[in-house]
Amino acid sequence: MHGKWLEGRESELTVLRWQYTPQAWADLLKRHGFTDVDARILPAPDGEGLGTLLVRAQGPGLRPSLSRPPGTAHAPSPTASLR
């Protein structure tokens, strides 16, 4: 970690976190009723260091058309105004 607030520290800052594998996330979500689960690690852009864990799943009891976050509905077709 870097930043002005770390200047002058005599020791490194330790950050504790949980780190599950993609399979562990998928299993956890499935046990809680999520479907269509996809969990993977995207490689780091430079090929070095840690990648990014990306997890996507369908919420329990939601239809796909209702599962989008608010404000992310599909835009109208460009040809819709030509009719």
CNS distance restraints for C-alpha pairs under 8 A (distance, minus, plus):
assign (resid   1 and name CA) (resid  13 and name CA) 7.52 0.50 0.50
assign (resid   2 and name CA) (resid   6 and name CA) 6.56 0.50 0.50
assign (resid   3 and name CA) (resid   7 and name CA) 7.14 0.50 0.50
assign (resid  20 and name CA) (resid  24 and name CA) 5.81 0.50 0.50
assign (resid  20 and name CA) (resid  25 and name CA) 6.42 0.50 0.50
assign (resid  21 and name CA) (resid  25 and name CA) 6.43 0.50 0.50
assign (resid  22 and name CA) (resid  26 and name CA) 6.21 0.50 0.50
assign (resid  22 and name CA) (resid  39 and name CA) 4.95 0.50 0.50
assign (resid  22 and name CA) (resid  40 and name CA) 5.47 0.50 0.50
assign (resid  22 and name CA) (resid  41 and name CA) 7.09 0.50 0.50
assign (resid  22 and name CA) (resid  53 and name CA) 7.18 0.50 0.50
assign (resid  22 and name CA) (resid  55 and name CA) 7.57 0.50 0.50
assign (resid  23 and name CA) (resid  27 and name CA) 6.10 0.50 0.50
assign (resid  23 and name CA) (resid  39 and name CA) 6.90 0.50 0.50
assign (resid  24 and name CA) (resid  28 and name CA) 6.13 0.50 0.50
assign (resid  25 and name CA) (resid  29 and name CA) 6.16 0.50 0.50
assign (resid  25 and name CA) (resid  39 and name CA) 6.97 0.50 0.50
assign (resid  25 and name CA) (resid  55 and name CA) 7.64 0.50 0.50
assign (resid  26 and name CA) (resid  30 and name CA) 6.14 0.50 0.50
assign (resid  26 and name CA) (resid  37 and name CA) 6.05 0.50 0.50
assign (resid  26 and name CA) (resid  38 and name CA) 6.86 0.50 0.50
assign (resid  26 and name CA) (resid  39 and name CA) 6.09 0.50 0.50
assign (resid  26 and name CA) (resid  55 and name CA) 7.86 0.50 0.50
assign (resid  27 and name CA) (resid  31 and name CA) 6.13 0.50 0.50
assign (resid  28 and name CA) (resid  32 and name CA) 6.53 0.50 0.50
assign (resid  29 and name CA) (resid  33 and name CA) 6.59 0.50 0.50
assign (resid  29 and name CA) (resid  34 and name CA) 5.33 0.50 0.50
assign (resid  29 and name CA) (resid  35 and name CA) 7.83 0.50 0.50
assign (resid  29 and name CA) (resid  37 and name CA) 7.42 0.50 0.50
assign (resid  29 and name CA) (resid  57 and name CA) 7.66 0.50 0.50
assign (resid  30 and name CA) (resid  34 and name CA) 4.92 0.50 0.50
assign (resid  30 and name CA) (resid  35 and name CA) 6.25 0.50 0.50
assign (resid  30 and name CA) (resid  37 and name CA) 7.30 0.50 0.50
assign (resid  32 and name CA) (resid  60 and name CA) 7.84 0.50 0.50
assign (resid  33 and name CA) (resid  59 and name CA) 7.38 0.50 0.50
assign (resid  33 and name CA) (resid  60 and name CA) 5.18 0.50 0.50
assign (resid  34 and name CA) (resid  57 and name CA) 6.11 0.50 0.50
assign (resid  34 and name CA) (resid  58 and name CA) 5.49 0.50 0.50
assign (resid  34 and name CA) (resid  59 and name CA) 5.04 0.50 0.50
assign (resid  34 and name CA) (resid  60 and name CA) 5.00 0.50 0.50
assign (resid  35 and name CA) (resid  57 and name CA) 5.93 0.50 0.50
assign (resid  35 and name CA) (resid  58 and name CA) 5.05 0.50 0.50
assign (resid  35 and name CA) (resid  59 and name CA) 6.80 0.50 0.50
assign (resid  35 and name CA) (resid  60 and name CA) 7.07 0.50 0.50
assign (resid  36 and name CA) (resid  56 and name CA) 7.90 0.50 0.50
assign (resid  36 and name CA) (resid  57 and name CA) 5.41 0.50 0.50
assign (resid  36 and name CA) (resid  58 and name CA) 5.64 0.50 0.50
assign (resid  37 and name CA) (resid  55 and name CA) 7.43 0.50 0.50
assign (resid  37 and name CA) (resid  56 and name CA) 5.77 0.50 0.50
assign (resid  37 and name CA) (resid  57 and name CA) 4.23 0.50 0.50
assign (resid  37 and name CA) (resid  58 and name CA) 6.76 0.50 0.50
assign (resid  38 and name CA) (resid  55 and name CA) 5.74 0.50 0.50
assign (resid  38 and name CA) (resid  56 and name CA) 5.21 0.50 0.50
assign (resid  38 and name CA) (resid  57 and name CA) 6.28 0.50 0.50
assign (resid  39 and name CA) (resid  53 and name CA) 7.29 0.50 0.50
assign (resid  39 and name CA) (resid  54 and name CA) 5.78 0.50 0.50
assign (resid  39 and name CA) (resid  55 and name CA) 4.26 0.50 0.50
assign (resid  39 and name CA) (resid  56 and name CA) 6.37 0.50 0.50
assign (resid  40 and name CA) (resid  53 and name CA) 5.88 0.50 0.50
assign (resid  40 and name CA) (resid  54 and name CA) 5.51 0.50 0.50
assign (resid  40 and name CA) (resid  55 and name CA) 6.50 0.50 0.50
assign (resid  41 and name CA) (resid  51 and name CA) 5.99 0.50 0.50
assign (resid  41 and name CA) (resid  52 and name CA) 5.39 0.50 0.50
assign (resid  41 and name CA) (resid  53 and name CA) 4.41 0.50 0.50
assign (resid  41 and name CA) (resid  54 and name CA) 6.02 0.50 0.50
assign (resid  42 and name CA) (resid  51 and name CA) 5.33 0.50 0.50
assign (resid  42 and name CA) (resid  52 and name CA) 5.08 0.50 0.50
assign (resid  42 and name CA) (resid  53 and name CA) 6.32 0.50 0.50
assign (resid  42 and name CA) (resid  54 and name CA) 7.03 0.50 0.50
assign (resid  43 and name CA) (resid  47 and name CA) 6.50 0.50 0.50
assign (resid  43 and name CA) (resid  50 and name CA) 7.21 0.50 0.50
assign (resid  43 and name CA) (resid  51 and name CA) 4.36 0.50 0.50
assign (resid  43 and name CA) (resid  52 and name CA) 6.59 0.50 0.50
assign (resid  44 and name CA) (resid  48 and name CA) 6.13 0.50 0.50
assign (resid  44 and name CA) (resid  49 and name CA) 6.41 0.50 0.50
assign (resid  44 and name CA) (resid  50 and name CA) 5.97 0.50 0.50
assign (resid  44 and name CA) (resid  51 and name CA) 4.31 0.50 0.50
assign (resid  44 and name CA) (resid  52 and name CA) 6.87 0.50 0.50
assign (resid  45 and name CA) (resid  51 and name CA) 8.00 0.50 0.50
assign (resid  58 and name CA) (resid  62 and name CA) 7.12 0.50 0.50
assign (resid  58 and name CA) (resid  64 and name CA) 7.25 0.50 0.50
assign (resid  58 and name CA) (resid  67 and name CA) 7.22 0.50 0.50
assign (resid  59 and name CA) (resid  67 and name CA) 7.17 0.50 0.50
assign (resid  62 and name CA) (resid  66 and name CA) 6.26 0.50 0.50
assign (resid  62 and name CA) (resid  67 and name CA) 6.08 0.50 0.50
assign (resid  63 and name CA) (resid  67 and name CA) 6.38 0.50 0.50
assign (resid  64 and name CA) (resid  68 and name CA) 7.59 0.50 0.50
assign (resid  68 and name CA) (resid  72 and name CA) 6.35 0.50 0.50
assign (resid  68 and name CA) (resid  73 and name CA) 7.02 0.50 0.50
assign (resid  76 and name CA) (resid  80 and name CA) 6.65 0.50 0.50
assign (resid  79 and name CA) (resid  83 and name CA) 7.17 0.50 0.50
